[in-house]
Amino acid sequence: MIEMIRFPGVRTMMKGGYLLATVTASSSFHLNVLQRATAFSPTRITHYSSRIRHHDTTRAYLSTTQLYEQKQKHIVLVGGGHAHLQVIKAFNQASLSRLANADWSVTVTVIDQSDRASYSGMVPGCIANTYTKEETEISLTDLTEWAGIDFIHGRVVDIDFEAQEIRLEAHGDECGSTNDENDSSKTIVNYDVLSLDIGSTARGLEIPGVLDYTLPTRPIDALVRRLDEASDALKENTNVFLKGDDDDNNNEKIKIVVVGAGAAGLELAMVLRERFDPIVQGLGRELEVTVLNSGSTSNLLPDENIFCRMALQDALDRRNVRFVNGRVNCVNQDEVVVEVEQEKDGEMQLCSLPFTICCWAAGAHPHSLSFRLGDSGVALSDRGWIRVGPTLQTVSYDNVFAAGDCSQIEGLGSEESPPKAGVYAVRAGPVLVENICKYLKEEELVDYDPQSDFLKIMNCGDGTAIGFRFGLPLVGKWVFDLKDDIDVMFMDLFRLENLSSLNDKTNDDDRDGSIHVAQYDDAIIRQIDRIDALEAANILARSDDGVDYQEAWIALREMVADEDYKREVLKCFKKLNR
Ligand SMILES: Cc1cc2nc3c(=O)[nH]c(=O)nc-3n(C[C@H](O)[C@H](O)[C@H](O)COP(=O)(O)OP(=O)(O)OC[C@H]3O[C@@H](n4cnc5c(N)ncnc54)[C@H](O)[C@@H]3O)c2cc1C
């Protein structure tokens, strides 16, 4: 039995990232107890202090058994991104009490520099005005509060892996604090088990002018905000975008340049066309959308087969997206300076690519924090990703896990580490949950077995989408409807209104006390009724509005589950397209 003690008069709250305790004279004794028990000081939060709920400003509850008899194991999750969302939900107070045993109990703290997690799969839809910004985000404050675990809104600047200490700059402290990473005023959080899900940043940000004049895709919430500002500026006809007021300039095209011809850049080009076309037409101007491809081949998405690439090219042509091949030399206020290879002699020449708005979608690159952690002792790949094994434990420290974009998985047999895509981060979540629990219980950990390929869908911005799976091009409204269903279903898992109260003793998934390690869509997979292979091929080959996306989804799921069925559908598909 856990005996709860109430400390009357002790007021606690998070302020500027510090846990503040306001104490009346009558309760100074209790503060003393509190201080000794938690080693609490204004700049130091130990794992004990996480028992004090920061959102409860009037009462502090401490568990005597936990503080004085049991050891507390502190799990810290750095980053509340795609990989950690399911971990946060799984490690709620109800399930954590099950994980605890007579010797130890568990507390969990989430640290993120943003208080909202952006779901990138829906961001292009937000740019195309299909979703609101709120629909693409999860409030980490709400989710952690629901789970009854702590949330620190702050930026991790370093980790001492030997001392098991995380050094962070709390939100709002950035202005006041020094740049000295060793500054002792920075907040320290201790951990027993650490999991890193810090995502990635955009490649090439160091190229002169990129940070000054372009809109990078990372952080993704900043991209949406800055595109909103750009739209407003255009609508208001401010001369930030419409330079000059003579006739010549007024007839100039509005030019959007997207740097990067990967899936994210191409999707962005299509949804930007959808978003800005009406605005630009309203100004009586013409919109030009250009993608700058710096790849070694002029083929778009060279890893896809010719059929998929042709379907993609068709989708881009229909939206009048043009291409330029070359490498960025620098970016000036209104032009990208590009090194272009001359056809006649192979010489490189500098060319100007003028823009009104330039989006930077040049692929994923490790955060500077990743390199910092490398200096602090965690092993990194050549490119700077955190090296982990199939259990998602770092190769350097058994009690440090990493998942999602920031990690590179080694030892997957013949498979390489999966690409930097949200789908792999999401699928790593339940494995993290299971392995962190097993690590604490000193059991054998399980391996993450990432799928070798995944359903890639690009939103075209007009209610249709283009996707690729098993080498099949999938096109039409049904492809967007399918994407919408998958994305909304995932987000719904974390919406406060869909989460049942953990205090309610009625038995259901969130309250039964067990820790959930299943993939979020497992339940749906079990509901599948197979469709005949020829019928499945027929559905997948269609692009008209009459296709029922649910049937297409059933077909695709079954193709994943059953190799023979997949072969049969692909055979039928080939015949249909002869
Ligand atoms: C425009 C665009 C569209 C995309 N569309 C898709 C798609 O449709 N499907 C798909 O599979 N993938 C897509 N991706 C890729 C996908 O976004 C990433 O693979 C995914 O976000 C990786 O998730 P993650 O959990 O690794 O990191 P994230 O979800 O990015 O989370 C990282 C978290 O760490 C926090 N953080 C970072 N540094 C610190 C720090 N120092 N201290 C504290 N917190 C920190 C961040 O605030 C963030 O909340 C897209 C990417 C872009 C740019």
The ligand as an SDF file (V2000), in Angstrom:
LIG
                    3D

 53 58  0  0  0  0  0  0  0  0999 V2000
    7.3720   18.2470  -45.0860 C   0  0  0  0  0  0  0  0  0  0  0  0
    7.6050   16.8590  -44.5350 C   0  0  0  0  0  0  0  0  0  0  0  0
    6.6470   15.8770  -44.7400 C   0  0  0  0  0  0  0  0  0  0  0  0
    6.8540   14.5860  -44.2600 C   0  0  0  0  0  0  0  0  0  0  0  0
    5.8940   13.6480  -44.4910 N   0  0  0  0  0  0  0  0  0  0  0  0
    6.0800   12.3920  -44.0590 C   0  0  0  0  0  0  0  0  0  0  0  0
    5.0940   11.3870  -44.3210 C   0  0  0  0  0  0  0  0  0  0  0  0
    4.0600   11.6390  -44.9390 O   0  0  0  0  0  0  0  0  0  0  0  0
    5.3390   10.1340  -43.8700 N   0  0  0  0  0  0  0  0  0  0  0  0
    6.4860    9.8200  -43.1950 C   0  0  0  0  0  0  0  0  0  0  0  0
    6.6550    8.6520  -42.8160 O   0  0  0  0  0  0  0  0  0  0  0  0
    7.4390   10.7490  -42.9230 N   0  0  0  0  0  0  0  0  0  0  0  0
    7.2680   12.0240  -43.3410 C   0  0  0  0  0  0  0  0  0  0  0  0
    8.2340   12.9640  -43.0920 N   0  0  0  0  0  0  0  0  0  0  0  0
    9.4100   12.5800  -42.2880 C   0  0  0  0  0  0  0  0  0  0  0  0
    9.0360   12.6260  -40.8130 C   0  0  0  0  0  0  0  0  0  0  0  0
    8.6390   13.9330  -40.4960 O   0  0  0  0  0  0  0  0  0  0  0  0
   10.1690   12.2540  -39.8690 C   0  0  0  0  0  0  0  0  0  0  0  0
   10.7300   11.0490  -40.2700 O   0  0  0  0  0  0  0  0  0  0  0  0
    9.6180   12.1300  -38.4410 C   0  0  0  0  0  0  0  0  0  0  0  0
    9.2270   13.3870  -37.9720 O   0  0  0  0  0  0  0  0  0  0  0  0
   10.6430   11.5730  -37.4930 C   0  0  0  0  0  0  0  0  0  0  0  0
   10.0460   11.4520  -36.2350 O   0  0  0  0  0  0  0  0  0  0  0  0
   10.9350   11.4760  -34.9270 P   0  0  0  0  0  0  0  0  0  0  0  0
   10.1270   10.8470  -33.8500 O   0  0  0  0  0  0  0  0  0  0  0  0
   12.2720   10.9100  -35.1980 O   0  0  0  0  0  0  0  0  0  0  0  0
   11.1820   13.0200  -34.6380 O   0  0  0  0  0  0  0  0  0  0  0  0
   10.1480   14.2230  -34.5080 P   0  0  0  0  0  0  0  0  0  0  0  0
    8.7570   13.7790  -34.6820 O   0  0  0  0  0  0  0  0  0  0  0  0
   10.6670   15.3040  -35.3860 O   0  0  0  0  0  0  0  0  0  0  0  0
   10.3060   14.6430  -32.9860 O   0  0  0  0  0  0  0  0  0  0  0  0
   11.5100   15.1390  -32.4540 C   0  0  0  0  0  0  0  0  0  0  0  0
   11.1610   15.9270  -31.2020 C   0  0  0  0  0  0  0  0  0  0  0  0
   12.3670   16.2320  -30.5120 O   0  0  0  0  0  0  0  0  0  0  0  0
   12.2890   17.5560  -30.0210 C   0  0  0  0  0  0  0  0  0  0  0  0
   13.6630   18.0400  -29.8490 N   0  0  0  0  0  0  0  0  0  0  0  0
   14.6200   18.1850  -30.7960 C   0  0  0  0  0  0  0  0  0  0  0  0
   15.7510   18.6520  -30.2390 N   0  0  0  0  0  0  0  0  0  0  0  0
   15.5090   18.7950  -28.9210 C   0  0  0  0  0  0  0  0  0  0  0  0
   16.2900   19.2520  -27.8160 C   0  0  0  0  0  0  0  0  0  0  0  0
   17.5490   19.6480  -27.9610 N   0  0  0  0  0  0  0  0  0  0  0  0
   15.7190   19.2820  -26.5950 N   0  0  0  0  0  0  0  0  0  0  0  0
   14.4250   18.8960  -26.4270 C   0  0  0  0  0  0  0  0  0  0  0  0
   13.6420   18.4660  -27.4350 N   0  0  0  0  0  0  0  0  0  0  0  0
   14.1820   18.4100  -28.6610 C   0  0  0  0  0  0  0  0  0  0  0  0
   11.5090   18.3060  -31.0920 C   0  0  0  0  0  0  0  0  0  0  0  0
   10.9060   19.4680  -30.5650 O   0  0  0  0  0  0  0  0  0  0  0  0
   10.4790   17.2560  -31.5220 C   0  0  0  0  0  0  0  0  0  0  0  0
    9.2910   17.3520  -30.7830 O   0  0  0  0  0  0  0  0  0  0  0  0
    8.0500   14.2670  -43.5610 C   0  0  0  0  0  0  0  0  0  0  0  0
    9.0090   15.2590  -43.3370 C   0  0  0  0  0  0  0  0  0  0  0  0
    8.7970   16.5400  -43.8150 C   0  0  0  0  0  0  0  0  0  0  0  0
    9.8500   17.5870  -43.5800 C   0  0  0  0  0  0  0  0  0  0  0  0
  1  2  1  0
  2  3  1  0
  2 52  2  0
  3  4  2  0
  4  5  1  0
  4 50  1  0
  5  6  2  0
  6  7  1  0
  6 13  1  0
  7  8  2  0
  7  9  1  0
  9 10  1  0
 10 11  2  0
 10 12  1  0
 12 13  2  0
 13 14  1  0
 14 15  1  0
 14 50  1  0
 15 16  1  0
 16 17  1  0
 16 18  1  0
 18 19  1  0
 18 20  1  0
 20 21  1  0
 20 22  1  0
 22 23  1  0
 23 24  1  0
 24 25  2  0
 24 26  1  0
 24 27  1  0
 27 28  1  0
 28 29  2  0
 28 30  1  0
 28 31  1  0
 31 32  1  0
 32 33  1  0
 33 34  1  0
 33 48  1  0
 34 35  1  0
 35 36  1  0
 35 46  1  0
 36 37  1  0
 36 45  1  0
 37 38  2  0
 38 39  1  0
 39 40  1  0
 39 45  2  0
 40 41  1  0
 40 42  2  0
 42 43  1  0
 43 44  2  0
 44 45  1  0
 46 47  1  0
 46 48  1  0
 48 49  1  0
 50 51  2  0
 51 52  1  0
 52 53  1  0
M  END
$$$$
